[in-house]
Amino acid sequence: MQTRPMTTARNAARPFLKWAGGKRQLLPQLRRFYPERFGAYHEPFLGSGAVFFDLAAAGRLRGRRVRLTDVNADLIGCWLQVRDAPEAVMERLRALESGYNAAPAEHYYRVRDEEFNPARSCIPRRADAYTPDLAAMLIYLNRTGYNGLFRLNSRGMFNVPRGRYVNPRICDADNLGRVAATLSDLAVEIDYQPYRQVLHSAGRGDFIYFDPPYAPLSATARFTSYTAGGFTSADQRQLQQVVVELAERGCHVLLSNSTAPEVTELYDENREALRVGIRAHKVAARRAINSAAARRGAIMEYAITNMPERAA
């Protein structure tokens, strides 16, 4: 019998990127819905990979197939370089950290506008075309940019402004080394793929965690810059169909989302979802991505799953 998920140890790998909607603060809530036993593990909206790292830290992924995927080519390219060329990434990161410490604002915008964006525009929009230099710059911009956002303008240029950080930790070499070792030791598959492809790789007994861009709670709250086309209401409906199909197949499914009315209708008030055992559980979370500090804080979100809730 597998051990239950445990609190991440100090020496375990942890997320190396900040990511809008990252789930580190929600892990105690999500652990209540991890399956006791499962086959392969799939995470189709990778982001910072908080649930992956949590499961890895608890030893629950050893000996299993692990597939991490996303449709953000920069994100997947960065993960691949951290796995395959960690020393080269860290060497460039150390240089970027020194430059930032000498002149934070000037250095940030020079790297963003004169190095990162031009370098991105010169390679094919494929994750496997990424380089250690680009990966280091993405980590640098992520650690020093506003709220860890990844945002592209209409021309496909990264345009996140500098964040207001005091002495940000840019090159965490110890953690990057642990991340690279974890990814290699577990033989983790990292691919640039749409989430729907999980239907071709997941089988009965597998565990799939979905963390899509959240449905907006209001008309002005939609965040669409994660990918060029955003994530629309039609995308939310299509995702629900994938979740239902996986549950019907006998997979263990866990999905995070907002408590927007459209999500309630798709999962908590939907006959097909209820038929395959899917339930929407409200859990307390904290939102950090908001331009107004007063609007950050505790909020209810959904943990949607076909697995029984266990005691924390």
C-alpha positions in Angstrom: 0.0 0.0 0.0 1.3 3.4 -0.9 2.1 6.0 1.7 -0.1 9.0 1.9 1.3 12.3 0.6 3.6 14.0 3.0 4.7 17.6 3.5 7.5 18.5 1.2 10.9 17.9 2.8 13.4 20.7 2.9 15.7 18.9 0.6 13.1 18.0 -2.0 12.8 19.8 -5.3 10.2 22.5 -5.4 8.8 24.7 -8.2 11.5 26.8 -9.9 9.0 29.2 -11.6 6.4 31.4 -10.2 3.2 31.0 -12.2 -0.1 32.6 -12.3 -2.5 30.3 -10.5 0.4 28.1 -9.1 -0.9 25.6 -6.6 1.7 25.5 -3.8 -0.6 27.3 -1.3 -3.5 25.0 -2.2 -1.6 21.7 -1.8 -3.0 20.9 1.7 -6.5 21.0 0.2 -5.6 19.1 -2.9 -3.9 16.3 -1.0 -7.3 15.3 0.4 -8.2 14.1 -3.1 -5.0 12.3 -4.2 -5.8 8.7 -4.9 -4.4 6.0 -2.6 -3.2 4.0 -5.5 -2.7 5.0 -9.2 -0.8 4.0 -12.3 0.8 6.7 -14.4 0.7 10.4 -13.5 -0.3 13.1 -16.1 -0.3 16.8 -15.6 -1.6 18.5 -18.8 -1.5 22.1 -17.7 2.0 22.1 -16.3 2.7 25.7 -15.2 5.0 25.6 -12.1 4.3 21.9 -11.5 3.4 22.2 -7.8 1.4 19.0 -7.7 4.0 17.1 -9.6 6.7 18.2 -7.1 4.4 17.5 -4.2 3.9 13.9 -5.3 7.6 13.5 -6.1 8.6 14.7 -2.7 6.3 12.1 -1.1 7.9 9.4 -3.2 4.7 8.6 -4.9 6.0 8.8 -8.5 8.9 6.5 -8.3 8.7 3.6 -10.7 5.7 5.2 -12.5 5.3 6.8 -15.9 5.1 10.6 -15.5 4.0 12.9 -18.3 4.1 16.7 -18.0 2.6 18.7 -20.9 1.5 22.2 -21.8 0.8 24.4 -24.9 3.1 27.2 -23.7 6.3 26.5 -25.8 8.4 28.8 -23.7 7.4 27.0 -20.5 8.0 23.6 -21.9 11.3 24.7 -23.5 12.4 26.0 -20.1 11.5 22.8 -18.3 13.4 20.8 -20.9 16.5 22.8 -20.6 16.5 22.7 -16.8 16.2 18.9 -17.1 18.8 18.4 -19.8 21.3 21.3 -19.4 21.0 22.5 -15.8 24.6 23.7 -15.5 24.4 25.9 -18.6 21.1 27.4 -17.4 22.6 28.1 -13.9 25.8 29.6 -15.4 23.7 32.1 -17.4 21.4 32.8 -14.4 24.3 33.7 -12.2 25.4 36.3 -14.8 21.8 37.7 -15.0 21.6 37.9 -11.2 24.8 40.0 -11.1 23.5 42.3 -13.7 20.2 42.8 -12.0 21.9 43.5 -8.6 23.9 46.2 -10.2 21.0 48.1 -11.9 17.7 46.3 -11.4 15.3 48.3 -13.6 17.7 49.0 -16.4 18.9 45.5 -16.6 15.4 43.9 -16.5 14.1 45.9 -19.4 17.3 45.5 -21.4 17.2 41.7 -21.0 13.4 41.6 -21.8 13.5 43.9 -24.8 16.9 43.6 -26.3 17.8 40.0 -25.5 14.9 37.7 -24.6 12.3 38.9 -27.1 14.7 39.1 -30.1 16.1 35.7 -29.3 12.6 34.2 -29.1 11.7 35.7 -32.4 14.7 34.1 -34.1 13.8 30.5 -33.3 10.9 28.3 -34.5 7.9 28.3 -32.1 8.8 24.9 -30.8 9.8 23.9 -27.3 12.7 21.8 -28.6 14.2 24.9 -30.2 14.7 26.5 -26.8 18.3 27.0 -25.5 19.8 27.2 -22.1 20.3 30.9 -22.6 16.6 31.4 -23.3 15.6 29.2 -20.3 17.8 31.2 -18.0 16.3 34.5 -19.3 12.8 33.2 -18.8 13.6 32.2 -15.2 15.2 35.6 -14.6 12.2 37.5 -16.0 9.8 35.2 -14.1 11.7 35.8 -10.8 11.9 39.6 -11.2 8.8 40.4 -13.3 5.4 41.4 -11.9 3.7 38.6 -9.9 5.3 35.9 -11.9 3.1 36.5 -14.9 3.7 35.2 -18.4 2.0 37.5 -20.8 2.4 38.2 -24.5 1.2 41.2 -26.5 -0.5 41.0 -29.8 2.8 40.7 -31.6 3.8 37.7 -29.4 6.3 39.7 -27.4 6.8 39.1 -23.7 5.7 42.4 -22.1 5.4 41.9 -18.3 6.8 44.9 -16.4 9.4 44.6 -13.6 8.1 43.6 -10.2 8.7 45.5 -7.0 10.9 43.0 -5.3 13.7 43.6 -2.8 16.7 41.2 -3.3 14.8 38.6 -5.4 16.4 35.1 -5.4 17.2 34.7 -9.1 19.6 31.8 -9.2 18.6 29.1 -6.7 21.3 26.7 -7.8 20.6 24.1 -5.1 16.9 23.8 -6.1 17.6 23.8 -9.8 20.0 21.0 -9.3 17.4 19.1 -7.3 14.8 19.8 -10.0 17.1 18.5 -12.7 17.9 15.4 -10.7 14.2 14.7 -9.9 13.2 15.0 -13.6 16.0 12.7 -14.7 15.7 10.1 -11.9 12.0 9.7 -12.6 12.5 9.7 -16.4 9.9 12.4 -16.7 8.4 12.9 -20.1 8.0 16.6 -20.9 6.1 17.5 -24.1 4.6 20.4 -25.9 1.0 19.2 -26.3 -2.6 20.3 -25.9 -4.3 18.9 -22.9 -6.7 16.8 -25.1 -3.8 14.5 -26.0 -4.1 13.0 -22.5 -7.0 11.0 -24.0 -4.4 9.1 -26.1 -2.0 8.4 -23.2 -4.0 7.9 -20.0 -5.4 4.5 -19.1 -7.6 3.0 -16.4 -6.1 3.7 -12.9 -4.0 6.6 -14.0 -4.0 9.9 -12.1 -4.6 13.1 -14.1 -4.4 16.6 -12.5 -5.8 19.5 -14.5 -5.0 23.1 -13.6 -6.5 25.1 -16.5 -6.8 28.8 -16.8 -9.6 29.6 -14.5 -13.1 30.7 -15.6 -13.5 34.3 -14.7 -15.6 35.3 -11.7 -16.6 38.5 -13.4 -16.7 40.0 -16.9 -13.6 42.0 -16.2 -11.5 39.3 -14.6 -10.7 37.1 -17.6 -7.0 36.4 -18.0 -6.4 35.5 -21.7 -2.6 36.0 -22.1 -1.5 32.5 -21.1 -1.6 31.5 -24.7 -2.2 33.6 -27.8 -5.9 32.5 -28.0 -6.7 32.6 -24.3 -9.0 30.0 -22.7 -12.6 30.6 -23.5 -16.0 29.3 -22.3 -16.0 26.9 -25.2 -12.6 25.6 -24.0 -14.0 25.1 -20.5 -16.8 23.0 -22.0 -14.4 20.9 -24.1 -12.3 20.3 -21.0 -15.3 19.1 -19.1 -16.0 16.5 -21.8 -12.4 15.3 -21.6 -12.7 15.0 -17.8 -16.0 13.1 -18.1 -14.5 10.7 -20.6 -11.4 10.0 -18.5 -13.6 9.4 -15.4 -15.8 7.0 -17.5 -12.6 5.2 -18.5 -11.7 4.5 -14.9 -9.0 7.2 -14.4 -8.6 9.2 -11.2 -9.2 12.8 -12.2 -8.6 16.0 -10.2 -9.2 19.5 -11.5 -8.9 22.9 -10.0 -11.0 25.8 -11.2 -12.9 28.9 -10.0 -16.4 28.8 -8.6 -17.7 30.8 -11.6 -21.3 29.9 -12.5 -20.2 28.3 -15.8 -18.0 25.9 -13.8 -20.8 25.1 -11.4 -23.0 24.3 -14.4 -20.4 22.1 -16.0 -19.6 20.0 -13.0 -21.9 20.5 -10.0 -25.1 20.7 -12.0 -24.3 18.5 -15.0 -26.0 15.1 -15.4 -23.1 13.5 -17.3 -20.5 14.6 -14.7 -22.6 13.4 -11.8 -23.2 10.1 -13.6 -19.5 9.3 -13.7 -19.0 10.2 -10.1 -17.6 13.7 -10.5 -18.2 16.1 -7.6 -17.2 19.8 -7.2 -15.8 20.5 -3.7 -15.3 24.1 -2.5 -11.9 24.7 -0.9 -10.4 27.8 0.5 -7.5 29.4 -1.5 -5.6 32.6 -1.7 -5.3 34.6 -4.9 -2.2 36.7 -5.5 -2.7 37.8 -9.1 -4.6 41.1 -8.9 -3.6 44.6 -9.6 -5.2 45.8 -6.4 -3.6 44.4 -3.3 -6.9 44.8 -1.4 -8.5 42.2 -3.7 -5.9 39.6 -3.0 -6.7 37.1 -0.3 -8.9 34.3 0.7 -11.4 33.0 -1.9 -13.3 29.8 -2.5 -12.3 27.6 -5.4 -13.3 24.2 -6.7 -11.5 20.9 -6.4 -13.4 18.8 -8.9 -12.8 15.1 -8.8 -14.2 11.6 -9.0 -12.2 10.5 -6.0 -13.5 10.3 -2.4 -12.3 13.0 0.0 -9.9 11.8 2.7 -9.1 13.3 6.0 -6.3 15.9 5.8 
